[in-house]
Every structure is written in C-alpha cells, then in structure tokens.
Amino acid sequence: MDRQPPRSTSNAIDLYIRTYYSLLRSSGEVRVRSFEEAHAFSDSSLHTGARDERPDVAAFGYSAARLPGCMTQVRRLVAGQSLDQFERAGLSVRGWRTVGTRGRRRPHRWDGGEVLAVFVTSASDIDDLVPIVTAYQIEWNKMHLRLQGSELGRRLVDDEVAEGDPELDEAVGQTLGLSPHDVDSLRKALGDLREGLAAIARGPRDLRLRLLAGTLLEYRRATQRWWHGIEGAYGSEGPPRPVYFVSSNTHALCNLVGGYVRQHRDEIFDFARATDFEGLSERIEQAQRDGDEDELSNLSYYLLRQYITGDPERAAERVAQVQASDAECGIATLSSPGHLDVNAQLFSLRDLRPELLDPRVRVEEIERLRDSDAVIINIDYPLGMAAYHHLTQLAQGVGEIRGIYVVGKAATLNGRVGDVMLSTVAYDEHSQNTYLFRNCFVAADVASQVRFGTVLDNQKALTVRGSFLQNREYMNVFYREGYTVVEMEAGPYLSAIYEMVYPKRHPTDEVVHLSNLLPFEFGLLHYASDTPYSRRQSLLSKSLSYFGVDATYGCAIATLQRILRGEVARLRGTDPTQR
C-alpha cells in the first residue's frame, strides 16, 4: 500500500479559498462579486459552465436547493455562530422567521425583507456557503442579461404572463438558450417558474455577505450547547451507559427498529396508490404479488415521509403518532438540541421490542438485550468539520464507546449511483493527513442487503473541504493514487478518533495508522449518490429518489446487525469480534 500522502496540484482551488477567507476577514460586508473571478477560474466540477455566456442551470439548481426560497428577495447575508453573536451585531434574529432549504440542514432566519441570517457550525459551512452563493449570483445574472430587453422579460416584469401559460416553457427555452430538460430543472430550482423568472427579470443580483467574527471557541461553545441538549436523555445520573455512536440519517435506524411503519403499512400503501407518488403504485403491486417482504418494507419506509406531509391537516398528528410509537420502543428523538440543527436519536437497547423489529435486524438471541445497559446515539450527519466538533464533544460526555459507525453519501469515481463503498484509507484535506484504519465492515456484510448496486470494499476515500472545491485536474491527482470515494466527513471524524486514543491533538500532513490502536470498532460506509466524471450524471441533476433506498437501508441494516450481534455476544460472555 502506498504510504506517501497524495499531493494536490490545483492552485486555482487554493487561490479561491485564500481569496474568500482573506476578504471575509473584513468587519464589514463583502460584495459577492468579489469572489466571482476566483470562483469562475477554479473550474469547479459542479460549475463547469461558470465562464460560459449560456446559463448553467444545473449549477444554479444545485445552489438554489441549498438556499431558502426567500433568496429571490434577499440582498444581504450575515453568517454567525449563535443568537447572541447576531444580537451583538445589532440583528434581533430571535424574532425572525425560520426558513429551511431542500439540500442543507443549515439553520437560516429571515427578517421578511432583504436580510438572511445564516448559522454556521464550523469552517466547513463557510467553504460550503461562499461557493453556493457565488454560483447562485453568477447564474442569476446570466439569466437576467438574457431576459433584459427580451419580450419574455418585459412580459414577466409587467405581470402579463398568465399562471400556467402553456407557452411559457418554450419561451423560456428560446430566450435563455435552454433545452426542455434544462427548463424543467429551472422550474424545480425556482419552485414557481413564472414568479422566479419575474424576479430575475426585474434586476441583477449584487449580494453582500458579512461573516461575524468566527472563532474556534464559538464553534466549541455551539457543540457544548448541542451536547447539553442531549445529555438529559442520555442520563446524567448513575454510571455512564456504554455507547454505540452512529452518524447517518434520522430515518433509517428509526424505521428499522421503531415498528410504526410496519404497523401502518396498509394505510401508507393506500395513500401511495391514491396519489401514485413517483409512480410507485405498480412497484407496490408487484412486490405484493411476489410476496417480497424486503421490497415492501423498503417501499413503506420511503413513503412514510410523504404519507406524513401529504395531508397537511393531519401532519402534526401523524408526527406525534410516530414519536409516541418510537418512545414505546426505547427511541428518543431530539430535534435541534441546543438550537443546533444536528438532530439526535437515542436507542435504549434494553427497551427495543423484538417483535416490532424489521426481520433483517432481528439477530439471534436478541432477547438477551433486555439485560443491556448500552445505548445507540445516532446523529444526523454533520457537514465537514462539524463532525470533528460533535464527536469530540460527545466523547467527553459519555462513558465507554463500543463502536463508531459513519454512514453517508459520497461521490464515486469508479462506480455507479447506488453502489456501496467501504474504505480503509482516507485522505483528509482539513488536516492533510492520510489515515489508515481497519474498517469493521467487509463487502459480504452489506452485499446480502443490497440488490441493485455493487458493494466495493478496500477503497480509499478523499475528504474534500466543499462540494464546489474540486475540479478535474485536482481529482485526477487523487484518482491516480487510487482514491475513488469523495465525501466530506470521514477525515474530521478520524481526526476526532485520533484524539480519543492519543494524549495530543491530531497531527497535520502525516500518514496516521489507526488500525491497531482503537479500543472500539470503527465502520465507514458510503453509498454513491454522484458520479461527477461520468458524463456529468451527478448530484447536480439527479436525485436518488426511491432508487437510493436500496443502498441507504442496506448500510443501515448492516450497521444495526453489527451493533446488535456485538452486544448480544457481550451479554453471552463471548468475544464480540467473533460474530
């Protein structure tokens, strides 16, 4: 195995990062146009059309999905770390409206006018936010230039385009130079195509961004508040309970052990048939004819969210029903603990109800868990360096950690969307360390749970600083070194793990061997959501939708099987590593 750390040669990306950090040191507002040149010449893989006159709708859609819908009215963005910090800057954000996005969990508050407050929890939020806002403005202004002076632009500004105008799509395609597919993508990005284009036609964007003094101390305070919001549910009285830590999403583990979906499957499927959501009715019928229990379970898990939100009048009632059902199964869900938007779930293993578990995670002798004092703490995977802060804080607050399992999305350079990748090497751009470790999962652990994708083990992962902060030249360096998994959390988690087993801070620019040092097992699973260099079939334009359930739940099932079998083995008095 190559023991030399890879060396990147992308000066354009480095220049871009240095540019926006140096500008954001200013105590005042910085015009986003100041970032545009460095952004455009970074040749980002997610914004290949940045320097073209034709709008890059894929990049605009990606950015719009990670910004709130009110962006059509926003002129100023202020990034800060806490409510107190905003108020010290004269912004009374406590009374502002909370607004969300489709593609990021980052908290935002909007004053109802031109100011948007953005809460950041680590430097990774800055590396994410700046390119997103810059790409959004570049593409907005390209579209404005094409609409300005056009007949369509005039009609939009004068409100002469009727809602549902059947000729609107064709006019948009001709004016902006877009294909029908791109027009459809633009509609999804704007939500309301007519209103969104009218806002673009009215004027260009000249956004301003201000970063309130961001300090490491404030990041640590934020994660302390987050942990204090969890500590009560974990239990501060009595001996600390052993912990299995999982970083994934907040639906897969819960659905597999909570029982609500299995008990309400008929109602969920009736709803799906009535609405034919994503055309899944035929798939449901086929799975029922075949008696395919695994497929039926995955379908019901996927449809649960739409079942809850599809009837707004009953949404709150159904959420309460799910949480009550979960509580009966030993699951406590904590939304935004400490006002930090990284949700957490605690699973008390002794309170799980074996009869309600998905059969795929109902391991042998599971009744022994009644004698377990262990708990699974599952958090909604943080963005980038926030993972380091959260795991470090959690490790300080709990007792014995018996396992750390990181499950998340990644881009693949050698596979296909829906594949699962298991890495044993990770290069971290933040620390510039190459981490070598033993992954407790091998391909056989997951392959039996994945039908449509391939499970690839012995892979090498690259932890990047941001989705936009990579280009083909840069990625070729790593691909030649065998790095095929591109993600954002493994490196920060490994840096935190290093500090859990060494009496010093993690090093920088070193090869770090963790394989034989960990007093707990470590598992790293990624499912491919993006193939950025395969004809650009990427997360810019492709959603996993139901197709992603196979890999998502395959990883979740493998993780739960690993945890439950290990805990049963401990209670049986045998070696938990022999499963």
Helices and strands as residue ranges (DSSP letters): H 11-24, E 30-31, H 33-40, H 57-65, G 69-72, E 76-80, H 83-88, G 93-95, E 97-99, E 108-110, E 115-119, H 123-147, H 151-157, H 168-176, H 180-190, H 193-202, E 208-211, H 216-234, E 243-248, H 252-258, H 260-263, H 265-275, G 277-279, H 281-290, H 293-309, H 312-328, E 331-334, G 337-339, E 344-348, G 349-351, G 354-356, G 359-361, G 366-371, E 375-380, H 386-397, E 401-412, E 420-428, E 433-436, H 443-447, E 455-463, H 472-480, E 485-487, H 490-501, E 511-513, E 521-530, G 545-548, H 549-572
